[in-house]
Amino acid sequence: MNPRIRNTLFTEKKKCIINADLDGMLSGIILHNVLGWEIIGFSMCNGKPNDELWLPQGMTLERAIAECIFIDLPVMLKQATVIDQHFNALDEDSVNTFRVDENKINPNILRGMNYTSTEKGYTRKYPFGTVHLIIAVLEKYNHNINLNLNKDLGGFTSLDVLLRADRVIGNTAIYTPNCRDWADYLATDNQGTITNLIKSIIHSDSLSEYSIREHNVEEKLKILGCARNDGDCSNLLSMGETTKVKEIIAWLSSILGLTAPSIPNNLQTSNVLTGERYPLSVDNYLSIKRILEDPNIFSYAIVNTRVLSVTRIKNVL
Ligand SMILES: [Mn+2]
């Protein structure tokens, strides 16, 4: 992995805005425990009309962009600092544009993966969570991440919860060669215990056992109040149920043997974003690329081989 990423973004005591799902919450918990980061707010960018940003009362979008790092959110604004895995560039030219941005880390950009490439196309995009990327980077640069991954939770363990972020086991079962390739990439020149444990699981023959436990984690997340089995907690934030989100973060932290980061008490729906989805193909991607030049595009991601999700800022910055 690119060594410059450590110096630019993985430094102590930053503020972050996390994706409102399991991957975002686990990323925030680990960054809090290892680097003392503070969780300021949440966002959800799915290319839907209810795409949202939850910030402390009185904090503007401009201030959030200036002060915070967006985690597990494919924010494209030039001035935004981002650690994310969703984003996949449309073509080689876009890869080069994003590669020069020192304020963004994305594994697809690091390896040149892009939608229209024949060699490095959509089927080769990064298949794990942002939390697994963060762990790999921290471990590569000798940060000790003391996670309890053996906690028995009845039908699953704390390791299974970490693996459920963006569905590591489910994706490996379907896209085995790509997942193995990326697990090897994360573990290159990396002595990290967790990174190498994940690599060994992805290369193992016991995926079906892990699949059963992955399903049990999903059931637990729904019992905790998440809207979907990926730990989407945007439903709770929309209803003003910040306390329930705090409880989920406290539970996740405790099962991993970590300290729970605090969450602002005065989180509010910002109502500054709105999403839309576009049909995407190798034939229409150039016209889509022009649409994406709009300076009010907050984020975008390729949802599947034929759909692009776009989130816009409602009022011009
Ligand atoms: Mn993610």
Residues whose N, C-alpha, C, O or C-beta is under 5 A from the ligand:
A	BS01	MN	D23 D72 G129 T130 D166
